[in-house]
């Protein structure tokens, strides 16, 4: 059984844990983080987390606001300051809703493994950020879509993407430019097709309701 604890926000915006059942032997505790919510904030006590699903922005605070320095994907570690016993320098928030679990080091061998993972991860993330921040905006978005599709294990649909503002911050462009280029990469389906899909769904709902015994219909209502 997977024990889940959802995040809520303190007035300051940091993630807080709602009470969850005490794990039993063999359980793996994890935390679900909704899109836009914080997993870690600068200045707070650092905890080492491993990303299980979703996509998370790693950001450093600046005078002009948070600046994205990395995109953390499943398998990546965040809260690396915990390895040094220091408070968080970077904030971590969910670009796409995701899940993370605390990483237990379990001694010197675990610490060495985490440090090795962190070095390899940061080398990869540096290359990815150079692809997301340089070249034509269309190519930057192509790289981002490839990364997010790889995380999901299949093509990502327009409705599942982060907000235009979040994407624009990540690829260092304007939301209007991102919107225009996304329309080239992921053209919206014609409204007539969307209406046909909704009508077909409504028709199947009516058919199912008509076939359902009256007692079952009352229960469903």
ChimeraX attribute file (.defattr): number of C-alpha atoms within 10 A of each C-alpha:
attribute: neighborCount
match mode: 1-to-1
recipient: residues
	/A:1	9
	/A:2	10
	/A:3	14
	/A:4	17
	/A:5	18
	/A:6	16
	/A:7	18
	/A:8	17
	/A:9	13
	/A:10	10
	/A:11	7
	/A:12	7
	/A:13	13
	/A:14	19
	/A:15	19
	/A:16	15
	/A:17	13
	/A:18	11
	/A:19	9
	/A:20	11
	/A:21	9
	/A:22	9
	/A:23	12
	/A:24	10
	/A:25	6
	/A:26	8
	/A:27	11
	/A:28	13
	/A:29	18
	/A:30	19
	/A:31	21
	/A:32	21
	/A:33	25
	/A:34	19
	/A:35	17
	/A:36	17
	/A:37	21
	/A:38	22
	/A:39	29
	/A:40	26
	/A:41	24
	/A:42	17
	/A:43	12
	/A:44	14
	/A:45	15
	/A:46	22
	/A:47	21
	/A:48	20
	/A:49	23
	/A:50	21
	/A:51	23
	/A:52	18
	/A:53	21
	/A:54	22
	/A:55	25
	/A:56	30
	/A:57	25
	/A:58	23
	/A:59	20
	/A:60	18
	/A:61	14
	/A:62	8
	/A:63	6
	/A:64	6
	/A:65	9
	/A:66	14
	/A:67	18
	/A:68	19
	/A:69	15
	/A:70	22
	/A:71	23
	/A:72	24
	/A:73	23
	/A:74	18
	/A:75	14
	/A:76	21
	/A:77	23
	/A:78	28
	/A:79	26
	/A:80	20
	/A:81	16
	/A:82	15
	/A:83	16
	/A:84	8
	/A:85	11
	/A:86	15
	/A:87	17
	/A:88	21
	/A:89	19
	/A:90	24
	/A:91	24
	/A:92	26
	/A:93	25
	/A:94	24
	/A:95	25
	/A:96	21
	/A:97	18
	/A:98	20
	/A:99	24
	/A:100	24
	/A:101	18
	/A:102	17
	/A:103	16
	/A:104	13
	/A:105	14
	/A:106	8
	/A:107	8
	/A:108	9
	/A:109	10
	/A:110	13
	/A:111	14
	/A:112	13
	/A:113	11
	/A:114	18
	/A:115	15
	/A:116	11
	/A:117	14
	/A:118	17
	/A:119	11
	/A:120	11
	/A:121	16
	/A:122	15
	/A:123	10
	/A:124	12
	/A:125	18
	/A:126	14
	/A:127	11
	/A:128	17
	/A:129	19
	/A:130	13
	/A:131	18
	/A:132	22
	/A:133	17
	/A:134	12
	/A:135	10
	/A:136	10
	/A:137	20
	/A:138	17
	/A:139	16
	/A:140	23
	/A:141	22
	/A:142	16
	/A:143	17
	/A:144	20
	/A:145	20
	/A:146	15
	/A:147	17
	/A:148	20
	/A:149	14
	/A:150	14
	/A:151	16
	/A:152	14
	/A:153	9
	/A:154	10
	/A:155	12
	/A:156	17
	/A:157	11
	/A:158	15
	/A:159	8
	/A:160	10
	/A:161	14
	/A:162	17
	/A:163	15
	/A:164	16
	/A:165	14
	/A:166	15
	/A:167	19
	/A:168	19
	/A:169	15
	/A:170	22
	/A:171	24
	/A:172	17
	/A:173	15
	/A:174	14
	/A:175	17
	/A:176	12
	/A:177	14
	/A:178	21
	/A:179	17
	/A:180	12
	/A:181	17
	/A:182	19
	/A:183	12
	/A:184	11
	/A:185	14
	/A:186	13
	/A:187	11
	/A:188	13
	/A:189	9
	/A:190	8
	/A:191	9
	/A:192	9
	/A:193	10
	/A:194	12
	/A:195	11
	/A:196	11
	/A:197	12
	/A:198	11
	/A:199	12
	/A:200	12
	/A:201	11
	/A:202	12
	/A:203	12
	/A:204	11
	/A:205	12
	/A:206	12
	/A:207	10
	/A:208	11
	/A:209	14
	/A:210	11
	/A:211	10
	/A:212	13
	/A:213	9
	/A:214	11
	/A:215	8
	/A:216	10
	/A:217	13
	/A:218	9
	/A:219	7
	/A:220	9
	/A:221	5
